[in-house]
Amino acid sequence: MYNEKVMEVFKNPQHMGEVENYNAIGTVGNEVCGDIMRITMRINPDGVIEDAKFKTFGCAAAVASSSTATGMIIGKTIDEALKITNKQVITELEGLPPQKIHCSVLAEDAIRAAIDYYEKNKKN
């Protein structure tokens, strides 16, 4: 069902856990499949994502999408991170089965939710 890249990322996920002293957090879920994804980030005053980590409850595609998306945003500005799409996550993973595309959408949504949290709660 999954390609080698997805299985490799699933078996060896990067950026798993929770960022210490995070200032951005986003939690999203899919009611149909039960996947839940949380991304925490530390964003510096210049708007650069210094660190990001995830915690995901879900299938191999959900974990692989979380790991890949989190790795894609570290070192990026908020604006750059907001431009990352689920299609880019799928490309990085060299594809996902059609019934698992929603997992990459969760990753995109979690990033957006964390940045929304940051924007609403940052201290000027």
Protein Blocks (a to p, Z undefined) as FASTA:
>chain_A
ZZfklmmmmmmcghiajdehiabdcddddfknopacdddddddfkopafbdcddddddfk
lmmmmmmmmmmmgopafklmmmpcfklmmmmnopaafklmmmmmmmmmmmmmmmmmmmmm
pcZZ
